[in-house]
Amino acid sequence: MVSSPHEAMHRIFQEHPGLFSRVSEVLGVTFSPPTSVTILPTDLTESRPVERRVDTLLRLDTEHDEPLLLAVEAQGRKDLDKPASWTYYLSYLHAKYKVPPVLLVVCQDRATAEWAARPVHIGPKQWASLTLRPLVAGPHNMPLITNAAEARKDLALATLSAITHADDPDIDAILKSLSAAMREAPESLTGPLVELTAQGLGKRPAAQQWRNLVAVDLSFYKSPISEEIRDEGRDEGRAQQGARDVLRVLEVRGIAVSGEARDRISGCDDVDLLEHWMDRAITAGSAEEIFAAE
């Protein structure tokens, strides 16, 4: 079952850790592509009863640069308590792993992204003891990929583009280019990205367009969302046939069907209820009588 955009915004870095070097390049900071990746526990809880968890935590080892810890946080709105938590995360990780930590915050709206990107100075104004400087990816700085050829060059980046631009007026073009680019890629690569895109869109209007594109352009995939769409299609087909059967029985029996009753029958998507109406249609004296107990 598809979950929230929050999951997609950080889980994509678990599925494609190398995406961080491309995202950081877009953000104007250079990190070497990792040669190996270790997914670390996200629980940053101390022995005392204060539980703190980062969304995604990865150790990235590279060929030329020193290793680093990448903490990815998906941020849906401004939260005045977050900078203190983020500072704690980075300090804790540095103390525990003795590896330089980097915080990447992924947002879906510009206001939240600009808020998250502000440096936070911790300490007296005369001398800040610590300064929090997250890298922030959002609709204000992630590339707007509306060309299938461009999306094909980096499907993970194109997926993140769709997630961070979920509310963009051009989201239709973004999703069309992404689905077109995925057609020619192996399912092992695109399957998880199909799911992450669906998660990232959440309950926005664009989510239904993505489902339609998956059903048509990527109908051969055996991913949970594609199976869910196909199940919905089968249920919809059964409901449509059930409505036709109810109307046909009433027609054969010479029962007049008002426009309101016809719309109610045709618009019903409950297969069990349609079967119940079918049983009543066989003996009902009027079309309205089949709804008597509803």
C-alpha positions as CSV (number, residue, x, y, z in Angstrom):
1,M,0.0,0.0,0.0
2,V,1.3,3.4,-0.9
3,S,2.4,5.5,2.1
4,S,3.2,9.2,2.5
5,P,5.4,11.7,0.5
6,H,7.6,11.8,3.6
7,E,8.8,8.3,3.0
8,A,9.6,8.8,-0.6
9,M,11.6,12.0,0.0
10,H,14.2,10.2,2.0
11,R,13.8,6.5,1.0
12,I,14.9,7.3,-2.6
13,F,18.4,7.8,-1.1
14,Q,18.3,4.3,0.4
15,E,17.4,2.9,-3.0
16,H,19.9,5.1,-4.9
17,P,22.6,6.4,-2.6
18,G,24.6,7.7,-5.5
19,L,21.9,10.2,-6.1
20,F,23.3,12.3,-3.3
21,S,26.4,13.3,-5.3
22,R,24.2,14.4,-8.2
23,V,21.9,16.3,-5.9
24,S,24.8,18.0,-4.1
25,E,26.2,19.0,-7.5
26,V,22.9,20.7,-8.3
27,L,23.1,22.4,-5.0
28,G,26.6,23.7,-5.7
29,V,28.6,21.4,-3.4
30,T,30.8,18.6,-4.7
31,F,30.8,15.2,-3.1
32,S,32.5,12.2,-4.9
33,P,30.2,9.4,-5.9
34,P,30.3,6.6,-3.3
35,T,32.1,3.4,-4.1
36,S,30.3,1.6,-1.3
37,V,27.3,2.3,0.9
38,T,26.3,1.1,4.3
39,I,22.8,1.6,5.6
40,L,23.1,2.4,9.3
41,P,20.5,2.3,12.1
42,T,18.4,5.4,12.2
43,D,17.8,5.2,16.0
44,L,19.8,8.0,17.7
45,T,18.3,7.3,21.1
46,E,20.6,7.7,24.1
47,S,20.5,5.4,27.1
48,R,18.3,8.0,28.9
49,P,14.6,7.9,27.7
50,V,14.9,10.5,24.9
51,E,14.2,9.0,21.6
52,R,15.4,10.7,18.4
53,R,15.4,9.2,14.9
54,V,16.7,10.5,11.7
55,D,14.7,9.5,8.6
56,T,17.5,7.9,6.6
57,L,21.2,7.4,7.6
58,L,23.9,6.2,5.2
59,R,27.6,5.8,5.4
60,L,29.1,6.8,2.0
61,D,32.6,5.6,1.1
62,T,34.3,7.2,-1.9
63,E,37.4,6.5,-4.0
64,H,39.1,9.8,-3.4
65,D,37.5,11.7,-0.5
66,E,37.1,10.8,3.1
67,P,33.9,8.8,4.0
68,L,30.9,10.7,5.2
69,L,27.6,10.0,7.0
70,L,24.6,11.2,5.1
71,A,21.5,12.0,7.2
72,V,18.4,12.6,5.1
73,E,15.4,14.3,6.6
74,A,12.1,14.8,4.7
75,Q,10.5,18.0,5.9
76,G,6.8,18.7,5.1
77,R,6.4,22.0,7.0
78,K,8.3,24.5,9.2
79,D,9.0,23.2,12.6
80,L,10.8,25.5,15.0
81,D,12.0,22.5,17.1
82,K,13.7,20.8,14.1
83,P,17.0,22.8,14.0
84,A,17.7,21.8,17.6
85,S,17.0,18.1,16.7
86,W,19.1,18.3,13.6
87,T,22.0,19.8,15.5
88,Y,21.7,17.0,18.0
89,Y,21.7,14.4,15.2
90,L,24.9,15.7,13.7
91,S,26.7,16.1,17.0
92,Y,25.7,12.6,18.1
93,L,26.7,11.0,14.7
94,H,30.1,12.8,14.8
95,A,30.7,11.6,18.4
96,K,29.5,8.0,17.7
97,Y,31.0,7.2,14.3
98,K,34.0,9.7,14.1
99,V,33.0,10.3,10.5
100,P,32.0,13.8,9.1
101,P,28.2,14.0,9.0
102,V,26.1,15.9,6.3
103,L,22.5,16.7,6.7
104,L,20.3,16.8,3.6
105,V,16.7,18.1,4.0
106,V,14.2,17.4,1.2
107,C,11.1,19.6,0.9
108,Q,8.1,19.9,-1.4
109,D,7.4,23.6,-1.0
110,R,9.7,26.6,-1.4
111,A,8.8,28.3,1.9
112,T,9.7,25.2,3.9
113,A,12.9,24.7,1.9
114,E,14.0,28.3,2.4
115,W,13.3,28.1,6.1
116,A,15.3,24.8,6.4
117,A,18.3,26.3,4.5
118,R,18.9,29.1,6.9
119,P,22.0,28.7,9.0
120,V,21.3,28.3,12.7
121,H,23.9,29.6,15.1
122,I,24.0,27.9,18.5
123,G,25.6,29.8,21.3
124,P,25.9,33.4,22.5
125,K,25.7,36.1,19.8
126,Q,29.4,37.0,20.5
127,W,30.6,33.6,19.7
128,A,28.5,30.8,18.1
129,S,29.8,27.5,19.4
130,L,28.0,25.5,16.6
131,T,26.5,26.5,13.3
132,L,23.9,24.2,11.6
133,R,24.1,24.4,7.8
134,P,21.9,21.8,6.1
135,L,21.9,21.1,2.4
136,V,18.3,21.6,1.2
137,A,16.7,20.1,-1.9
138,G,13.3,21.4,-2.9
139,P,11.3,22.8,-5.8
140,H,13.4,26.0,-5.8
141,N,16.6,24.3,-6.8
142,M,15.9,20.8,-8.1
143,P,15.9,20.5,-11.9
144,L,12.5,20.6,-13.6
145,I,12.8,17.6,-15.9
146,T,10.0,17.6,-18.5
147,N,12.0,15.8,-21.3
148,A,12.0,12.0,-21.5
149,A,15.6,12.0,-22.9
150,E,16.8,14.1,-20.0
151,A,14.9,11.9,-17.5
152,R,16.4,8.8,-19.0
153,K,19.9,10.0,-18.2
154,D,19.2,9.7,-14.5
155,L,15.9,8.1,-13.5
156,A,16.6,8.6,-9.7
157,L,17.1,12.3,-10.1
158,A,14.1,12.5,-12.4
159,T,12.0,10.8,-9.7
160,L,13.2,13.2,-7.1
161,S,12.4,16.0,-9.4
162,A,8.8,14.7,-9.7
163,I,8.6,14.3,-5.9
164,T,9.9,17.8,-5.1
165,H,7.8,19.4,-7.8
166,A,4.6,17.6,-6.9
167,D,2.7,20.9,-6.6
168,D,4.3,22.5,-9.7
169,P,1.9,23.5,-12.6
170,D,4.1,21.5,-14.9
171,I,3.8,18.2,-12.9
172,D,1.8,16.7,-15.8
173,A,4.8,17.1,-18.2
174,I,7.2,15.9,-15.5
175,L,5.3,12.7,-14.9
176,K,4.8,12.0,-18.6
177,S,8.5,12.4,-19.3
178,L,9.3,10.1,-16.3
179,S,6.9,7.4,-17.4
180,A,8.2,7.6,-21.0
181,A,11.8,7.3,-19.8
182,M,11.0,4.3,-17.6
183,R,9.5,2.3,-20.5
184,E,13.0,1.4,-21.8
185,A,14.6,0.7,-18.4
186,P,14.8,-2.7,-16.6
187,E,12.0,-3.3,-14.1
188,S,14.6,-4.0,-11.4
189,L,15.6,-0.3,-11.6
190,T,12.2,1.3,-12.3
191,G,9.9,-0.8,-10.1
192,P,11.0,0.9,-6.8
193,L,11.0,4.3,-8.5
194,V,7.4,3.8,-9.6
195,E,6.4,3.2,-6.0
196,L,8.5,6.1,-4.7
197,T,6.9,8.4,-7.2
198,A,3.4,7.3,-6.1
199,Q,4.4,7.8,-2.4
200,G,5.9,11.2,-3.1
201,L,2.7,12.5,-4.8
202,G,0.6,11.4,-1.9
203,K,-3.1,12.4,-2.2
204,R,-2.5,15.2,-4.7
205,P,-4.5,15.4,-7.9
206,A,-1.3,14.4,-9.8
207,A,-1.3,11.0,-8.0
208,Q,-4.2,9.9,-10.2
209,Q,-2.4,10.9,-13.3
210,W,0.6,8.9,-12.2
211,R,-1.6,5.9,-11.6
212,N,-3.1,6.3,-15.1
213,L,0.4,6.5,-16.7
214,V,1.5,3.4,-14.8
215,A,-1.6,1.5,-15.9
216,V,-1.0,2.4,-19.6
217,D,2.7,3.1,-20.1
218,L,4.1,0.7,-17.5
219,S,1.3,-1.9,-17.5
220,F,3.8,-4.8,-17.7
221,Y,5.3,-4.0,-14.2
222,K,4.5,-6.3,-11.4
223,S,4.9,-3.7,-8.7
224,P,2.4,-3.2,-5.8
225,I,1.0,0.0,-7.3
226,S,0.5,-1.6,-10.7
227,E,-1.2,-4.6,-9.2
228,E,-3.4,-2.3,-7.1
229,I,-4.4,-0.3,-10.2
230,R,-5.2,-3.5,-12.1
231,D,-7.3,-4.8,-9.2
232,E,-9.2,-1.5,-9.2
233,G,-9.7,-1.8,-12.9
234,R,-11.1,-5.3,-12.5
235,D,-13.5,-4.1,-9.7
236,E,-14.5,-1.1,-11.8
237,G,-15.3,-3.4,-14.7
238,R,-17.4,-5.7,-12.6
239,A,-19.3,-2.7,-11.2
240,Q,-20.0,-1.4,-14.7
241,Q,-21.3,-4.8,-15.8
242,G,-23.4,-5.2,-12.7
243,A,-25.0,-1.8,-13.3
244,R,-25.8,-2.7,-16.9
245,D,-27.3,-6.0,-15.7
246,V,-29.6,-4.2,-13.2
247,L,-30.8,-1.8,-15.9
248,R,-31.3,-4.6,-18.4
249,V,-33.5,-6.6,-16.0
250,L,-35.7,-3.5,-15.4
251,E,-35.9,-2.8,-19.1
252,V,-36.9,-6.4,-20.0
253,R,-39.6,-6.3,-17.3
254,G,-40.9,-3.1,-18.7
255,I,-40.1,-1.1,-15.5
256,A,-39.7,2.7,-16.2
257,V,-36.3,4.0,-14.9
258,S,-36.1,7.7,-14.1
259,G,-33.0,9.7,-14.9
260,E,-32.1,9.9,-11.2
261,A,-32.5,6.1,-10.7
262,R,-30.4,5.4,-13.8
263,D,-27.6,7.7,-12.6
264,R,-27.7,6.1,-9.1
265,I,-27.4,2.6,-10.6
266,S,-24.8,3.5,-13.2
267,G,-22.7,5.5,-10.7
268,C,-22.5,2.7,-8.1
269,D,-19.1,1.1,-7.7
270,D,-20.1,-1.4,-4.9
271,V,-20.3,-4.8,-6.6
272,D,-22.1,-6.4,-3.6
273,L,-24.7,-3.7,-3.5
274,L,-25.3,-4.0,-7.3
275,E,-25.9,-7.8,-6.8
276,H,-28.4,-6.9,-4.1
277,W,-30.2,-4.5,-6.4
278,M,-30.2,-7.2,-9.1
279,D,-32.1,-9.6,-6.8
280,R,-34.6,-6.9,-6.1
281,A,-35.0,-5.8,-9.8
282,I,-36.4,-9.3,-10.6
283,T,-39.5,-8.7,-8.5
284,A,-39.7,-4.9,-7.9
285,G,-42.7,-3.0,-9.0
286,S,-40.7,0.2,-9.7
287,A,-37.1,1.1,-10.1
288,E,-37.1,3.1,-6.9
289,E,-38.3,0.0,-5.0
290,I,-34.8,-1.7,-5.4
291,F,-33.4,1.1,-3.2
292,A,-36.0,0.7,-0.5
293,A,-33.7,-0.4,2.4
294,E,-30.7,1.7,1.4
